[in-house]
């Protein structure tokens, strides 16, 4: 470790250290001691907590690093000999001094925990954005969310709506045509082009978000095509003249081209290379070679046009998508500003764009003065856009005499689909990137995880066999064929590797039998279930293997099933929320009433119990007669009034009034889900946590939450944490296994072709060009071939990196279950014929595992009732109209000169396009008439020292939550205004008095009064 973390006398600032750390080599340990080295030394003079920033790529990794640093500091403070010895190798200090400094740092961290900066790179960039929001054109209070699925979906809908309403459907037609051309299978008919169009457009948008440059605007190509057609006809005419003059017969391919030109099908011929122009045939002329050379010279002009034509066609392929991308980006930014939120991905893009314009946010200057030491973990996972945002800060720190400590492994870069680019780390290894600090390259060579047999097997795979099977440029690119690892002395001559090859000719259950046999053998030899992992490339395989373990009664944890959205209970809850958001959604309501939550509720309440067969009969009856009936829930309410009143009525009333989290809590309590389905406790707790996290991000819309729940791209917020002490086999994908180690790893691999799309990018200094290149098109153009080959090589490296990660998870024993294919031999071709000798198998040494006590979770099932407004539920159309009226008024802070125009703009902005209210002719005039009422207008006027709060949420002493429509705070008085549709009712007075009581507690020195404002009846009632 002392070589990686130099001693006090060896370390000189500025210091840029790049550490290459292969799997199992202790990079986290090295990073932790680098942080300790900086915290406990006073050589640099700038080692306050605020002077140090450590970054990694996941919240779990950041939390683990914080815990590890604190653990080592505490061990040093309490005099742990091993920790003190490690610190002494770096710092020439006495043990007593080290202990005192460590104790002081622990106290300092606990006192100033927010200054203890070990966080994800996204969190750091979000912090930078929030502090620079005004410079970047956003409100300072803008919330930064993990994802922007809801906003992106809304932006896409607005783009499609604007395209259709403008009548310019050429863009839409070209997009659908592109999709139809790319459809696989015998049928080209798209049943749902909108869904596919949405998926493709948003996927491209997400992919471009991670790149450092923006794509060039979509070119029209019309003029370029005209010029190429003209050049083509001229070149063909010249070639034809030479061929005619030669007297030799024309080749078949040239004849076909001439025929298509004569038919007028020029475009069909332009993309073809002419390899042969004339045939000697039966001619006895001796000058064939001479004429053939002349034809070749003329054909080159035709072929040059063909190359340019193919390049243009490949470049124009994504033109409609680029047009949509530009519109989507523009609309998304408008929505983000309107909502006061922005996603982490967009944050990074904004910062990078700002820096690209030769501007640096002012905060960077402050950070440059404060943060002087940077540590970055898992650097191979950095995306180009993240690197562009970080570079100015890192460069400034080094120029100020600071340090940069980077740890990574290009061989473990497997997240390219998220934008990770291992080439960034590779460039740092090969080039001098920072002028003020030359790079000091170090390598962690000892594998502390795996036994010698496993390390040696991997050496054979990646250094002996792989270079013989693959292009050397591919195998060397990320270091797979050149890395070196040794093992600890204690691990030499130990370990076991076995490969089980299963051919397609073997019985279908051969794979299942192989896995179960390995598990049984490992269990017999003393391995605990928790010490065994099954690792495989795809989620489908995880699901299948999990099914086999389940059938055999083997306890397991499927990392893919940790996404709670895959749980039946979660699906039913989301279906219920969909129904509450849109009561006419018959499918969602039917899915819920036929599900397990309602049946479990019946079992605990015999008075309302209803056999599921009867519910099925009810659904069939409704379906058969659906044309003459209304919404399903109305029929259910009439057919089963007791069940409706017991379970649904209160939730139906509360929807739209309660905040999102409270509504979900009430749903869980109404059906007593915790009590009736105790086995789903973990799922329910995570579901509630996810809802709360969503709400904390600044969102409180049920509709937006449902969109967020439907986004399958990011599962991080839906995943249940694994109890470390749970004694069960782990089943996971290779991506999930990264960073983990297991005593026994069963790696299940399938021979198959890698599937890649045809989207290629050419990265230039001033932007990105998109190409759609097929294997045939690359053969025509050397330029396309270079782009194609470079990207396919990168994709091949990513695929091989996945194999490396899979084969480096095992500590003691590794079993490769390899399912062979008839037409492809990857990855089976990379494996040696034999593994370890059978005698390497030994009885497992027992390992102590800490057992964590179970904590009982208490749940209440007492529901709240809606205390404000009418107890009689509004009809759906009326309720939506009321919501839209409230939405418009909530965004009307102060009146402008032209009230009618102001109201029209707000109505257009906050009304649902196809809602009943939007079709109401007098909707806007009703609002204008209401605002112009002499009794209500003063509450919307701008006055000196006046503050206005809309949709203001407050709680009472007993925890009840209320939302006030409009609160006007003047120097000596406070007025709360509550807007109502329809007529006056008794409960309204109680409600407004409750608001007044809350406000009196907040503003004891001011006069408080209430106003009930009835929009449709255009009158107000004051309450003193």
Buried (B, 14 or more C-beta within 10 A) or exposed (E): BEEBBBEEEEBEBBBBBBBBBBBBBBBBBBBBBBBBBBBBBEBBEBBEBBBBBBBBBBBEBBBBBBEBBBEBBBBBBEEBEEBBEBBBBBBEBEBEEBBBBBBBBBEBBEEEEEEBBBBBBBBBBBBBBBBBBEBBEBEEEBBBBBBBBBBBBBBBBBBBEEBEEEEEEEBBEBBBEBBEEBEEEEEEEBEEBEEBBBEBBBBBBBBBBBBBBBBBEBBEBEEBBEEBBEBBBEBBEBBBEBBEEBEBBBBEBBEBBBEBBEEEEBBEBBBBBBEBBBBEEEBEEEEBEEBBEBBBEBBEBBBBBBBBBBBBBBBBBBBBBBBBBBBBBEBBBEBBBEBBBBBBBBBBBBBBBBBEEEEBBEBBEEBBEEBBBBBBBBBBBBBBBBBBBBBBBBBBBBBBBBBBBBBBBBBBBBBBEBBBBBBBBBEBBEEEBBEBBEBBEBBBBBBBBBBBBBBBBBEBBBBEBBBEEBEEEBBBBBBBBEBEBEBBEEBEEBBBBBBBBBEEEBEEEBBBBBBBEBBEBBBEEEBBBBBBBBBBBBBEBBBBBBEBBEEEEBEBBBBBBBBBBBBEBBBBBBBBBBBBBBBEBBEBBBBBBBBBBBBBBBEEBEEBEBEBEEBEEBBEEBEEEEEEEEBBBBBBBEBBEEBBEBBBBBBBBBBBBBBBBBBBBBBBBBBBBBBBBEEBEBBBBBBBBBBBBBBEBBBBBBBBBBBBBEBEEEBEBBBBEBEEEBEBBBBBBBBBBBBBBBBBBBBBBBBBEEEEEBBBBBEEEEEBBBBBBEEEBBEBBEBBBEBBEBBBBBBBBBBBBBBBBBBBBBBBBBBBBBBBBEEBEBBBEBBEEEBBEEEBBEEBEEEEEEEEEEEEEEBEBEBBEBEBBBEEBBEBEBBBBBBBBBBBBBBBEEBEEEBEEBBBBBBEEBBEEEBBBBEBEEBBEBBBEBBBBEEBEEBBEEEEEEEBBBBBEBEEEEEEBBBBBBBBBBEEEBBBBBBBBBEEBEEBBEBBEBBBEBBEEEBEEBEBBBBBBBBBEBBBBEBE
